[in-house]
């Protein structure tokens, strides 16, 4: 699971599919947003962003909310805003592996490969057997592939 399988180098969003940003596989910490019940996977990105923004205004120190809003920004193609939210989530919780993986994917999509590899490696270091780490291995492999580093890609 996780957004790594959904977002890495795919065109799944171009087809009109909407990713539900609040899935249990995306947030291993078991933390759930209080707006979970109000979001339907079929709702548009702007509504989801608005819902998260309202929730963040009420809970500005909750890294999960920033991470989840970042996922919606990323899915909408607003990579810079996604990076800002992933970075805020990390600043609030420097052990939040999901946010590192998500930021790594965003860096990869911008061609900032060294930063992508660094974030993915951080996720793996935090908990190498977690679902986040599995997504980080995939993202890091894709990043190595994008850099033409096939041996490192295969190693991941």
C-alpha positions as CSV (number, residue, x, y, z in Angstrom):
1,X,0.0,0.0,0.0
2,X,0.9,3.6,0.5
3,X,1.1,6.4,-1.9
4,X,4.4,5.1,-3.3
5,X,2.6,2.5,-5.3
6,X,0.0,5.0,-6.4
7,X,2.1,8.0,-7.3
8,X,5.6,7.0,-8.4
9,X,6.0,7.9,-12.0
10,X,2.5,6.9,-12.9
11,X,-0.3,8.7,-14.7
12,X,-3.0,7.4,-12.4
13,X,-4.2,10.9,-11.7
14,X,-4.4,12.0,-15.3
15,X,-7.1,9.4,-15.7
16,X,-9.3,11.2,-13.3
17,X,-8.8,8.7,-10.4
18,X,-8.8,10.4,-7.0
19,X,-6.5,9.1,-4.3
20,X,-8.0,9.0,-0.8
21,X,-5.4,10.9,1.2
22,X,-6.4,9.3,4.4
23,X,-5.7,5.7,4.2
24,X,-4.3,3.5,7.0
25,X,-1.4,2.4,4.8
26,X,-0.3,6.0,4.3
27,X,0.1,6.7,8.0
28,X,1.7,3.9,10.0
29,X,1.6,5.8,13.2
30,X,-2.1,5.0,13.5
31,X,-2.9,8.7,13.9
32,X,-6.2,9.6,12.2
33,X,-7.5,13.0,11.3
34,X,-10.8,14.0,12.8
35,X,-12.0,14.8,9.3
36,X,-11.6,11.3,8.1
37,X,-15.3,10.6,8.0
38,X,-16.1,13.8,6.1
39,X,-13.8,13.0,3.2
40,X,-14.9,10.8,0.4
41,X,-12.4,9.5,-2.1
42,X,-14.6,10.8,-5.0
43,X,-14.4,14.4,-3.7
44,X,-12.2,16.8,-5.6
45,X,-8.8,17.9,-4.5
46,X,-9.7,21.4,-3.7
47,X,-12.3,20.3,-1.2
48,X,-9.8,18.0,0.5
49,X,-7.2,20.8,0.6
50,X,-9.8,23.1,2.2
51,X,-10.8,20.5,4.7
52,X,-7.2,19.9,5.7
53,X,-6.4,23.6,5.9
54,X,-9.3,24.1,8.3
55,X,-8.2,21.1,10.4
56,X,-4.6,22.5,10.4
57,X,-5.9,25.8,11.6
58,X,-7.4,24.0,14.6
59,X,-4.4,21.6,15.1
60,X,-1.3,23.4,13.8
61,X,1.1,21.1,15.6
62,X,-0.3,17.8,14.0
63,X,2.3,16.6,11.5
64,X,-0.2,14.0,10.0
65,X,-2.5,16.7,8.8
66,X,0.4,18.5,6.9
67,X,1.5,15.2,5.5
68,X,-2.0,14.3,4.3
69,X,-2.6,17.7,2.8
70,X,0.8,17.4,1.1
71,X,-0.4,14.2,-0.5
72,X,-3.4,16.0,-2.0
73,X,-1.2,18.8,-3.3
74,X,1.1,16.3,-4.8
75,X,-1.8,14.4,-6.4
76,X,-3.1,17.7,-7.8
77,X,0.4,18.4,-9.3
78,X,1.3,21.2,-6.9
79,X,4.6,19.8,-6.0
80,X,6.1,22.9,-4.3
81,X,3.1,23.2,-1.9
82,X,3.4,19.4,-1.2
83,X,7.1,19.8,-0.4
84,X,6.3,22.6,2.0
85,X,3.7,20.5,3.8
86,X,5.9,17.4,3.9
87,X,8.8,19.6,5.3
88,X,6.5,21.1,7.9
89,X,5.4,17.6,9.0
90,X,9.0,16.6,9.3
91,X,9.9,19.7,11.3
92,X,7.0,18.8,13.7
93,X,8.1,15.2,14.0
94,X,11.6,14.3,12.8
95,X,10.8,10.6,13.0
96,X,7.8,10.7,10.7
97,X,8.9,8.2,8.1
98,X,5.8,8.6,5.9
99,X,6.5,12.3,5.4
100,X,10.2,11.6,4.5
101,X,9.0,9.0,1.9
102,X,6.4,11.4,0.5
103,X,8.9,14.3,0.3
104,X,11.4,11.9,-1.4
105,X,8.8,11.1,-4.0
106,X,8.1,14.8,-4.6
107,X,11.9,15.6,-4.8
108,X,12.2,12.8,-7.4
109,X,9.4,14.2,-9.5
110,X,11.2,17.6,-9.5
111,X,14.5,15.9,-10.6
112,X,16.1,16.7,-7.2
113,X,17.5,13.2,-7.0
114,X,20.1,13.7,-4.3
115,X,17.4,15.1,-1.9
116,X,15.0,12.2,-2.9
117,X,17.7,9.6,-2.1
118,X,18.5,11.3,1.2
119,X,14.9,11.4,2.3
120,X,14.2,7.8,1.3
121,X,17.3,6.6,3.1
122,X,16.2,8.5,6.2
123,X,12.9,6.6,6.1
124,X,14.7,3.3,5.7
125,X,17.0,4.2,8.7
126,X,14.0,5.0,10.9
127,X,12.4,1.6,10.5
128,X,13.8,-0.6,7.7
129,X,10.9,-3.2,7.9
130,X,8.0,-0.7,7.8
131,X,5.6,-0.2,4.9
132,X,7.0,3.3,4.6
133,X,10.5,1.8,4.2
134,X,9.2,-0.5,1.4
135,X,7.8,2.6,-0.4
136,X,11.1,4.4,0.2
137,X,13.1,1.5,-1.3
138,X,10.8,1.7,-4.4
139,X,11.2,5.5,-4.6
140,X,14.9,5.3,-4.1
141,X,15.2,2.6,-6.8
142,X,13.1,4.8,-9.2
143,X,15.3,7.7,-8.4
144,X,18.5,5.7,-9.1
145,X,16.9,4.6,-12.4
146,X,16.1,8.2,-13.3
147,X,19.8,9.0,-12.6
148,X,20.9,6.2,-14.8
149,X,22.4,4.3,-11.9
150,X,21.1,0.9,-12.8
151,X,23.2,-1.1,-10.3
152,X,21.9,0.9,-7.4
153,X,18.4,0.6,-8.8
154,X,18.6,-3.1,-8.8
155,X,20.2,-3.2,-5.4
156,X,17.2,-1.4,-3.9
